[in-house]
Amino acid sequence: MNYKNQIAAGSILAIIVALGIILGPVFQLTELESTWSFILGFIAGVTAGLGVALSIFGLISRRKNG
């Protein structure tokens, strides 16, 4: 995977999760009444971290390769 694909995939993941974080409280998805809301929140956090890390790694790779 080249740096352009890394930056694009990381940005898309981060944007999707950011929308979920913004719209979550509006639709009352942040209440921990069930196990599923905790699991979905955990997956959203991991996905956001993966998206940010992938974007940063792509930017670093772009900087090294010129």
Phi, psi and omega in degrees: 000122181277175188292330178295317178292324179295316180295317181295312181295318179296320179294318179296315178299315182294322180292317180298316180290325177297320176297321177295321179292323179288316184275347181302308179295331180296318180265014178056043178271354184269357179283132183268054179279333182232168178291327183295324179293324176293316180296317179294322176295320178295316179296321178297319178295317179294319180294320177297316178297320178295318179297316180293316180296320180295319178295316180295318178297322176296320178294321178294318178297321178296320181294320181290322185274354175095000000 
